[in-house]
Amino acid sequence: MDTMHAVRGHRRGGPEQLTYEIAPRPVPGPGEVLVGVRSASITPDELVWDATWTDSLDGGGSERVPVVPSKEVSGVVAELGPEVSDWNVGDEVYGLIPFTRDGAAAEFVAVPAAVLAAKPARLDHDHAAALPLAGLTAWQGLVVHGGLRPGARVLVQGGAGGVGSFAVQVAVALGASVTATADAEAADFVRELGAEQVVDYRSERFEEHVEDVDLVFDTVGGDTQERSWKVLRPGGRLVSIVAPPDATKEGGRFFVVEPDRSGLEELSRLVAAGELAPPVDHVFPLAETAQAYAALEQGHRRGKIVLHVS
C-alpha cells in the first residue's frame, strides 16, 4: 500500500493527541479526486468538533479514528477517481473539505470533486488555503443568510478575527458601509481591510457609536450578540456563527458553513479583482501541526494559521 506523511489523532483530545507519522495514502472513490496537498489551514475549536472525530455533524454517529485534521486545502490534483470529468491531473485547486471526512494535514487527501474550485491565480498555496472556511463563512453569512445588498450598513462583531477579517472585506467589496469591533491594537489592521469605523470593544460600547444597521455579522456571541439587537434597524438581520440568536426576536439567523464550489468561485472573483486578500498570521511546517493548533489557543491573531505541506 502506498504511504504518505500525515498528522493523525488516534484518540479524542487537543493538540497533544496529534502525531506526525507515516499513514496509508488515500485512494479516491467515485466522484472524488486525490489532491496533492501544498498547504492546509486550521480552525479554532476544530479538535473539539464532534464532526472531527465521528461520521456525523452532531456526534451521534460512529467514531472514526485515527483522523487527519484541517478542513481547508490548496493543492494539485494528483489522481482522478471514477466518474470525475471536471478536473484533470495537474489542476491547481482549493476548497473546504466536508467536516466528517479526513482533512488536509497530510501529503494527500481524497476530496469530493464537486466541492473544489480552481485556485485563485493571484494567490500562492499558503494564502489560498487560508480562504475556504473563513471566506465561505463570510460569503454565506452575508449574502445567503444576510441578504446583503449594495449600500447596506453592516456591523461585523470581531472584525480582526479569522472569519471577521473576511466578512469586512467581502461586505466592502459588495458595496456595504462597514463598522467593525476590534481591540485598539487591531484597529489599523481592520481599517486597512476596508472598515470605515472601528470600535474598540475593550474601552467602548458599540451601541453608543452605531445605529440603524441593516445587518450584524456576529462572530463573538454572548452579551455582544444580545446587545447587537439594539443597533439593528426595523427589518434588519442578525446573523451569527456562534450561537442561535434570541428566537423571540425577528431577523435572527444561525448557520454552519457548508462546502460550496459556487461560493468559492465568487470569492475567487473578488480575489482576482483585488478586493479580497486572505490574511495569514503564521505558517507552520506540516511536522509542527500540533504546535500550530496550540498557537490557535493563544488568543488574538490577525488572519489564519496555515500548514505548509509541500
C-alpha positions, 0 to 999 in steps of 0.5 A: 500500500502506498504511504504518505506523511500525515498528522493523525489523532488516534484518540479524542483530545487537543493538540497533544493527541496529534502525531506526525507519522507515516499513514496509508495514502488515500485512494479516491472513490467515485466522484472524488479526486486525490489532491496533492496537498501544498498547504492546509489551514486550521480552525479554532475549536476544530479538535473539539468538533464532534464532526472531527472525530465521528461520521456525523455533524452532531456526534451521534454517529460512529467514531472514526479514528485515527483522523487527519485534521484541517478542513481547508486545502490548496493543492494539485490534483494528483489522481482522478477517481471514477466518474470525475470529468471536471478536473484533470491531473495537474489542476491547481485547486482549493476548497473546504473539505466536508467536516466528517471526512479526513482533512488536509494535514497530510501529503494527500487527501481524497476530496469530493470533486464537486466541492473544489474550485480552481485556485485563485491565480493571484494567490500562492498555496499558503494564502489560498488555503487560508480562504475556504472556511473563513471566506465561505463563512463570510460569503454565506453569512452575508449574502445567503443568510444576510441578504446583503445588498449594495449600500447596506450598513453592516456591523461585523462583531470581531472584525480582526478575527479569522472569519471577521477579517473576511466578512469586512472585506467581502461586505466592502467589496459588495458595496456595504458601509462597514463598522467593525469591533476590534481591540485598539491594537487591531484597529489599523489592521481592520481599517486597512481591510476596508472598515470605515469605523472601528470600535474598540470593544475593550474601552467602548460600547458599540451601541453608543457609536452605531445605529440603524444597521441593516445587518450584524455579522456576529462572530463573538456571541454572548452579551455582544450578540444580545446587545447587537439587537439594539443597533439593528434597524426595523427589518434588519438581520442578525446573523451569527456563527456562534450561537442561535440568536434570541428566537423571540426576536425577528431577523435572527439567523444561525448557520454552519458553513457548508462546502460550496464550489459556487461560493468559492468561485465568487470569492475567487472573483473578488480575489482576482479583482483585488478586493479580497486578500486572505490574511495569514498570521503564521505558517507552520511546517506540516511536522509542527501541526500540533504546535500550530493548533496550540498557537490557535489557543493563544488568543488574538491573531490577525488572519489564519494559521496555515500548514505548509505541506509541500 
